[in-house]
Every structure is written in C-alpha cells, then in structure tokens.
C-alpha cells in the first residue's frame, strides 16, 4: 500500500534492527531449541529450563523496553534529523495529537478495552473448542483464531500508518507486537504450565522451523536499508501462502473426515466404551 501510494518510504533503520536483534534470539530459543533438548522430548522444556528461559526472556525484554523508552528512544521515532545521506532521511510523521493525552487517561482507555476481552474469554474459549472438536480440526486452529483476534487491531493500525506515510510507526506496531509476544506471552504460558502441572509444547515442526528461519532471514534483509519500495515485500509473498496452506490443509482434512455420513453415524450409534473388556 505504501509503495503504491508513495513509491518509497523511509523509516528508522536503527529501531527496526533493534527489534530484530531481540526477536531472532527469542524466536529461536522459544520455538526451535526445545526440539533439540535431550532432557525432555516432544518440543518441551524441563522445569529448570522453563525457569531459566522465562527469567532470561523477561530480562532481555525488560532491558529492551528500558532502552526503547529511555536512552535510545530516538531510534523508534521518525523526525527531521539530518542524515549523512539525504536519501535515507526519515520522512516526518503527521502529528496525530496523541501526545496531548495524559498517561493516566491512556491507562484507563487500555483497561477499558481489555476488560470486555477478559470477561468474554472463558465463554468464547468454550465455543471455540467445541467448534474445533466438531469439525475435527487440529488444536492449532484455536491459536490461529486467537492470534487473529488479538493482532487484528494492531494490523489495522499498521495499515493506517502505512497509508499515512508513517512507516516507522507501522514497524513499531508490527515488530513490537512480535517482541512482546515472545518476551511476555511465552514466559506467561510456561509459568501457567508449571503452576498447573501441564506440559507446554513450544517446539514447532520441522517444516515450520524452515518457514520461521526463512522469515527471519528475509526480515533481516528487508530492513537492511533506510527506504522501502514496492519490491521490499516481494520476497515475503510466498511465505504467507505456504503457512496458510500447511494450516488449512490439516483443517480441511478434519472437516472432510467429519463430514462423511458413515463417520457421523459411527460416532452417534457406536460410541467408544469407556472401559476395557475384562
């Protein structure tokens, strides 16, 4: 969208590089390394590993936030700073007036938006689990739906920022969401697993590891310059269909299996006994 409207867009290269410098190690440690640990199998972590990873992740994310909001705050904003190369000078962003809103008001607005989600989460989870079980879809579909619900507002905001020629703001939204997910959500899930005694599978499959590696490499190459064009997202174009194909192929198999009349009759008329024959 930005390439079509503006042909070229500038952004803060230092900010994007800082995001990737945090995302890459967190993604590899959280999603790839559990597949190669010898203490546990099946992409899980042992108790000591889960505690170490949670502390390490929260610490790294905390240091990143400290630098982002303090000493290196300018890396994540675009202004009229004079650059050595005029072509790489960040474009000025439009003033949206948000700077006049006080922090307490922003906190209240944030809580007001989160509260309905928390209230409806339990009932929506039951409905979602029932639908996934009814169509015999993989359990990963639930995570995909939740991710779409959570990241849709940020995606819309990022698209609006790109349309307004505020590429740095769009990068902060997208890469910031990925950083916070790896830095906070994964440790939170591990903590819940430790408290409830449930096993948390973090390691992704071999095919997904390949897609993750390619995505991280392409992201590094995309944010290697100071400007983006219509050609910048071109290498990423085959990745999204590949991920969607792998996901919806499993879903389609489950739907096709559940839609067979003989399967439905077998489930209804011949339920599996809850005990073994003596």
C-alpha positions in Angstrom: 0.0 0.0 0.0 2.8 2.4 0.9 4.8 1.6 -2.1 1.8 2.1 -4.4 1.0 5.5 -2.9 4.4 6.9 -2.1 6.7 4.7 -4.2 9.4 4.9 -1.5 9.1 5.2 2.3 11.7 6.0 4.9 11.9 4.5 8.4 14.2 4.3 11.3 16.7 1.6 10.5 18.2 1.6 14.0 14.8 0.9 15.5 13.9 -1.9 13.1 17.4 -3.5 13.7 16.9 -3.3 17.5 13.6 -5.1 17.2 15.1 -7.9 15.1 18.1 -8.2 17.4 15.6 -9.2 20.2 13.1 -11.2 18.1 15.6 -13.5 16.5 17.2 -15.0 19.6 13.8 -15.2 21.4 12.2 -16.9 18.5 15.0 -19.4 18.1 15.2 -20.2 21.8 11.4 -20.5 22.3 10.4 -22.2 19.1 13.4 -24.1 17.8 15.7 -25.0 20.7 13.1 -27.1 22.6 13.2 -29.6 19.7 16.8 -30.3 20.3 16.9 -30.6 24.1 17.9 -34.0 25.5 16.4 -33.7 28.9 12.8 -33.8 27.5 11.2 -34.9 24.3 8.4 -33.6 22.1 9.4 -29.9 21.9 9.0 -29.4 25.7 11.3 -27.9 28.4 12.3 -29.3 31.7 11.5 -27.4 34.9 14.9 -25.9 35.2 15.0 -24.9 31.5 11.5 -23.4 31.7 12.5 -21.2 34.7 15.8 -20.2 33.1 14.1 -19.3 29.8 11.3 -17.3 31.5 13.8 -15.3 33.5 16.1 -14.8 30.5 13.3 -13.7 28.2 11.7 -11.3 30.7 15.1 -9.8 31.5 16.0 -9.3 27.8 12.6 -7.8 27.1 12.9 -5.5 30.1 16.3 -4.2 29.0 14.9 -3.6 25.5 12.0 -1.6 26.9 14.3 0.4 29.1 16.5 1.3 26.2 13.4 1.9 23.9 11.8 4.3 26.3 14.9 5.9 27.6 18.4 6.4 26.2 17.6 5.2 22.6 14.1 6.5 22.4 15.0 8.4 19.2 15.6 5.1 17.4 11.9 4.4 17.4 10.6 7.8 16.2 10.9 9.4 12.9 11.7 13.1 12.6 13.7 15.6 10.6 17.0 14.5 11.9 19.7 15.3 9.4 21.2 12.2 8.0 24.5 11.8 6.2 22.7 10.6 3.2 19.7 12.7 2.2 18.0 9.7 0.6 18.0 7.9 3.9 16.5 10.7 5.8 13.3 9.7 7.7 10.2 11.3 6.5 8.3 13.5 9.0 5.3 11.8 10.5 2.0 13.5 10.8 1.0 14.8 14.3 -2.0 12.8 15.5 -2.5 14.8 18.6 -1.9 11.8 20.9 0.9 13.5 22.7 -1.6 15.7 24.5 -3.3 12.7 26.1 -2.0 12.1 29.6 -0.7 8.7 30.7 -3.5 8.0 33.3 -6.1 8.6 30.5 -4.2 6.1 28.3 -4.1 3.5 31.1 -7.8 3.9 31.7 -8.6 3.5 28.0 -6.3 0.5 27.8 -8.1 -1.2 30.7 -11.5 -0.3 29.3 -10.6 -2.1 26.1 -9.1 -5.1 27.8 -11.9 -5.7 30.3 -14.5 -6.9 27.7 -12.0 -9.4 26.3 -11.2 -10.8 29.7 -14.9 -11.2 30.5 -15.8 -12.9 27.3 -12.6 -15.0 27.1 -13.9 -18.0 29.0 -17.2 -18.3 27.1 -15.6 -17.7 23.8 -12.9 -20.4 24.6 -15.6 -23.0 25.2 -17.4 -22.1 22.0 -14.2 -22.2 20.0 -13.1 -25.6 21.5 -16.5 -27.1 20.7 -16.3 -25.9 17.1 -12.8 -27.2 16.6 -13.8 -30.6 18.0 -17.0 -30.7 15.9 -15.0 -30.3 12.6 -12.1 -32.4 13.9 -9.7 -29.6 13.1 -6.2 -29.5 14.7 -6.0 -27.8 18.0 -3.6 -25.2 16.5 -6.6 -23.7 14.8 -7.6 -22.3 18.2 -4.3 -20.5 18.5 -4.7 -19.1 15.0 -8.1 -17.7 15.7 -6.9 -16.1 19.0 -3.9 -14.6 17.2 -6.2 -13.1 14.5 -8.5 -11.6 17.2 -5.6 -10.2 19.2 -3.5 -8.8 16.3 -6.3 -7.6 14.0 -6.5 -4.1 15.7 -2.7 -3.7 15.5 -2.8 -4.8 11.9 -5.4 -2.3 11.0 -3.5 0.5 12.9 -0.3 -0.5 11.0 -2.1 -0.3 7.6 -3.5 3.1 8.5 0.0 4.2 9.5 1.5 3.0 6.2 -1.3 4.8 4.3 -0.4 8.0 6.2 3.3 7.6 5.3 4.2 6.7 8.9 6.2 3.6 8.2 8.2 3.8 11.5 5.0 3.7 13.5 3.8 0.7 11.5 7.1 -1.1 12.1 6.8 -0.3 15.8 3.3 -1.8 15.9 4.2 -5.0 14.0 7.6 -5.8 15.3 6.6 -4.5 18.8 3.7 -7.0 18.9 6.1 -9.9 17.9 8.6 -8.8 20.5 6.0 -8.5 23.3 4.5 -11.9 22.4 7.9 -13.7 22.6 9.0 -11.6 25.6 5.9 -11.8 27.8 3.3 -14.3 26.4 5.7 -17.3 26.2 7.0 -16.9 29.8 3.4 -16.4 31.0 2.4 -19.7 29.3 5.3 -21.5 30.8 4.5 -20.2 34.2 0.9 -21.3 33.9 2.1 -24.7 32.8 4.4 -25.0 35.8 1.7 -24.0 38.2 -1.0 -26.3 36.8 1.5 -29.2 36.1 0.7 -29.3 32.4 3.2 -29.8 29.7 3.8 -26.9 27.3 4.9 -27.8 23.8 6.9 -24.9 22.4 9.0 -26.5 19.7 7.5 -26.2 16.2 7.6 -28.9 13.5 10.4 -29.3 11.0 8.6 -27.6 8.2 7.6 -24.7 10.4 11.2 -24.3 11.6 12.2 -23.9 7.9 9.5 -21.3 7.4 10.5 -19.5 10.6 14.1 -19.4 9.5 13.3 -18.1 6.1 11.0 -15.4 7.6 13.7 -14.2 10.0 16.3 -14.1 7.2 14.0 -12.2 4.8 13.0 -9.8 7.6 16.7 -9.0 8.2 17.3 -8.4 4.5 14.2 -6.3 4.2 15.2 -3.9 7.0 18.8 -3.6 5.8 18.3 -0.3 4.1 16.8 3.0 5.0 13.9 3.0 2.5 11.3 0.5 1.3 9.8 0.2 -2.1 7.1 -2.0 -3.7 9.8 -4.6 -4.2 10.6 -4.9 -0.5 7.6 -7.2 0.5 8.0 -9.3 -2.7 10.3 -12.0 -1.1 7.7 -12.4 1.7 4.9 -13.1 -0.7 5.4 -16.9 -0.9 5.7 -17.3 2.9 2.2 -16.4 3.9 0.6 -18.8 1.4 2.9 -21.6 2.5 2.0 -21.1 6.1 -1.7 -20.9 5.3 -1.6 -24.0 3.1 0.0 -26.1 5.8 -2.5 -24.9 8.4 -5.7 -25.1 6.3 -4.7 -28.4 4.8 -5.0 -30.0 8.2 -8.2 -28.2 8.8 -9.7 -29.4 5.5 -8.8 -33.0 6.3 -10.6 -32.7 9.6 -13.6 -31.2 8.0 -13.7 -33.8 5.2 -13.4 -36.6 7.8 -16.2 -35.2 10.0 -18.5 -34.6 7.0 -18.6 -38.3 6.0 -22.0 -39.7 6.8 -20.6 -43.1 7.9 -18.3 -41.3 10.3 -21.1 -39.3 11.8 -23.3 -42.4 12.2 -20.4 -44.4 13.8 -19.9 -41.6 16.3 -23.6 -41.4 17.1 -24.5 -45.1 17.2 -21.4 -46.8 18.2 -19.6 -44.7 20.9 -16.3 -46.0 22.2 -16.7 -47.7 25.5 -15.1 -46.0 28.5 -13.7 -49.2 29.9 -11.8 -52.2 28.6 -13.3 -55.7 28.3 -12.3 -57.9 31.1 
